Amino acid sequence: MGKNILSLALSTFLLAGFAHAEDTSSTLAITGSVTANASKDCGININQNTFMISESMKDVIDQGTETFNGTGQALNFYFTGGEECITMATNGRLAYRLTGTADNADGTALANMDVWQTRAKGLGIGLYDKDHNIFPINKELMIASPIRVEAINFAIVKLTGQEAVPGTLHAAMTINIERL
């Protein structure tokens, strides 16, 4: 009898919790492949899949600014793989390229892909290397290192020749591995 009352009380508590909870959806992208020889596979490990950048309009830098000293978000990543992949990276025969939808001004930043009425206008996401020097999207090919952690810094930039209007930004980028 005591167990039945405890079970009923626990069930009621759980149902009440579910009735008052708000649902929050989440999306996970899963990719993979199957190969005959895993020693030839190369991959990239990243420190996070998504992040948020928040800037005050007074702190937003102009597109094309060669360096920045702000607190933009950094993405750290490194290369992984089998013996052949590590050998290729050691011999300078493995590289990466950052690709995404470029802005419609200078084409050096990620375009704002947000479609809502609250979207920012005249702003994009600038890419910078670990020393905070500009890193153009879709252009530069960087030689991979088998032992070094790579870093890409992101900062909100005012697009050249456009009026900057604050709002929300959404962008996506891919790190492509290229064998040389």
C-alpha positions as CSV (number, residue, x, y, z in Angstrom):
1,M,0.0,0.0,0.0
2,G,2.8,2.4,0.9
3,K,4.6,1.7,-2.4
4,N,1.3,2.4,-4.3
5,I,0.9,5.8,-2.6
6,L,4.5,6.6,-3.3
7,S,4.2,5.6,-6.9
8,L,1.0,7.6,-7.3
9,A,2.6,10.7,-5.7
10,L,5.7,10.4,-7.8
11,S,3.6,9.9,-11.0
12,T,1.5,13.0,-10.1
13,F,4.6,15.0,-9.5
14,L,6.2,14.0,-12.8
15,L,3.0,14.7,-14.7
16,A,2.7,18.1,-13.1
17,G,6.3,18.8,-14.1
18,F,5.6,17.8,-17.7
19,A,2.4,19.9,-17.8
20,H,4.3,23.0,-16.8
21,A,7.4,22.5,-18.8
22,E,8.1,24.4,-22.0
23,D,9.4,22.4,-25.0
24,T,12.7,23.5,-26.6
25,S,13.7,21.9,-29.8
26,S,17.3,21.1,-30.6
27,T,18.9,20.0,-33.8
28,L,21.9,17.8,-34.1
29,A,23.6,17.3,-37.5
30,I,25.3,13.9,-37.9
31,T,27.6,13.0,-40.7
32,G,29.9,10.1,-41.3
33,S,31.3,7.7,-43.8
34,V,32.5,4.2,-44.1
35,T,35.8,3.5,-45.9
36,A,37.8,0.4,-46.7
37,N,41.0,1.9,-45.2
38,A,40.6,4.1,-42.1
39,S,44.3,5.1,-42.1
40,K,43.6,7.5,-45.1
41,D,40.7,9.3,-43.3
42,C,41.3,12.9,-42.1
43,G,39.0,14.8,-39.9
44,I,38.6,18.0,-37.9
45,N,37.7,18.3,-34.2
46,I,36.2,21.6,-33.2
47,N,35.8,23.0,-29.7
48,Q,32.1,24.0,-30.2
49,N,29.5,23.7,-33.0
50,T,27.6,26.9,-32.3
51,F,28.2,30.1,-30.4
52,M,26.8,33.6,-30.0
53,I,28.5,36.9,-30.7
54,S,27.0,40.0,-29.1
55,E,28.4,43.5,-29.8
56,S,27.3,47.0,-29.1
57,M,27.1,49.1,-32.4
58,K,29.8,51.4,-31.1
59,D,32.2,48.4,-30.9
60,V,31.5,47.0,-34.3
61,I,34.5,47.4,-36.7
62,D,34.5,48.3,-40.3
63,Q,34.8,45.5,-42.9
64,G,38.3,45.2,-44.1
65,T,39.9,46.3,-40.8
66,E,43.2,44.5,-41.0
67,T,43.3,43.7,-37.3
68,F,41.0,44.0,-34.3
69,N,41.6,43.9,-30.6
70,G,38.0,43.1,-29.6
71,T,36.7,40.2,-27.7
72,G,35.2,38.3,-30.7
73,Q,34.5,34.6,-30.3
74,A,37.2,32.1,-31.3
75,L,36.7,28.7,-32.8
76,N,39.6,26.3,-32.0
77,F,40.1,23.1,-34.1
78,Y,42.7,20.5,-34.9
79,F,43.1,17.8,-37.4
80,T,42.7,14.1,-36.7
81,G,43.1,11.0,-38.7
82,G,45.0,7.8,-39.4
83,E,48.7,7.4,-40.2
84,E,48.4,8.6,-43.8
85,C,46.5,11.7,-42.8
86,I,49.1,12.7,-40.2
87,T,52.0,12.0,-42.7
88,M,50.3,14.3,-45.2
89,A,49.9,17.1,-42.7
90,T,53.5,16.6,-41.5
91,N,54.7,16.9,-45.2
92,G,52.5,20.0,-45.9
93,R,50.2,18.1,-48.2
94,L,47.0,18.7,-46.2
95,A,45.2,22.1,-46.1
96,Y,41.9,23.6,-45.2
97,R,39.6,26.3,-46.6
98,L,36.8,28.2,-44.8
99,T,33.7,28.3,-46.9
100,G,30.3,30.0,-46.5
101,T,28.0,32.5,-48.0
102,A,30.0,35.7,-48.5
103,D,28.6,39.1,-47.9
104,N,27.4,41.3,-50.9
105,A,29.8,44.2,-50.2
106,D,33.5,43.2,-50.3
107,G,32.9,39.4,-50.1
108,T,35.3,39.0,-47.2
109,A,32.9,38.3,-44.4
110,L,30.1,35.8,-43.8
111,A,26.7,37.2,-44.9
112,N,23.9,37.6,-42.5
113,M,21.4,34.8,-43.5
114,D,18.8,35.8,-41.0
115,V,15.4,36.3,-42.7
116,W,13.3,37.6,-39.7
117,Q,12.2,41.3,-39.5
118,T,14.5,41.7,-36.5
119,R,17.6,40.9,-38.6
120,A,20.6,43.2,-38.7
121,K,21.3,45.0,-42.0
122,G,24.6,46.1,-43.3
123,L,26.4,43.8,-40.9
124,G,28.3,40.5,-41.4
125,I,30.7,38.2,-39.5
126,G,34.3,38.9,-40.1
127,L,36.9,36.1,-39.9
128,Y,40.3,36.6,-38.4
129,D,43.3,34.3,-37.7
130,K,44.8,33.6,-34.3
131,D,46.8,36.8,-34.5
132,H,43.5,38.8,-35.3
133,N,44.5,39.4,-39.0
134,I,41.7,39.3,-41.6
135,F,41.0,35.9,-43.0
136,P,38.8,36.1,-46.2
137,I,36.1,33.6,-46.6
138,N,36.2,31.2,-49.6
139,K,39.7,32.3,-50.7
140,E,42.6,31.5,-48.5
141,L,44.0,27.9,-48.4
142,M,45.8,27.3,-45.2
143,I,48.3,24.5,-44.7
144,A,47.2,22.2,-41.8
145,S,49.4,21.3,-38.9
146,P,49.4,17.8,-37.3
147,I,50.3,19.2,-33.9
148,R,49.0,22.8,-33.7
149,V,45.6,23.9,-32.6
150,E,44.2,26.3,-35.3
151,A,42.0,29.2,-34.3
152,I,39.6,31.4,-36.2
153,N,38.2,34.5,-34.5
154,F,34.8,36.0,-35.4
155,A,33.7,39.6,-35.1
156,I,30.7,41.5,-36.3
157,V,31.7,43.9,-39.0
158,K,30.0,46.9,-40.7
159,L,29.8,46.0,-44.4
160,T,31.5,48.5,-46.8
161,G,29.1,51.0,-48.4
162,Q,26.0,49.9,-46.4
163,E,24.1,51.4,-43.6
164,A,24.5,49.3,-40.4
165,V,21.2,48.6,-38.6
166,P,21.4,46.6,-35.4
167,G,19.5,43.3,-35.1
168,T,20.0,39.5,-35.2
169,L,22.6,37.8,-37.3
170,H,22.8,34.2,-38.5
171,A,25.7,32.7,-40.5
172,A,27.2,29.3,-41.2
173,M,30.7,28.2,-42.2
174,T,32.3,25.0,-43.3
175,I,35.9,24.0,-42.8
176,N,36.9,21.9,-45.9
177,I,39.9,19.6,-45.9
178,E,41.9,19.6,-49.1
179,R,44.6,17.2,-50.0
180,L,47.5,18.8,-51.9
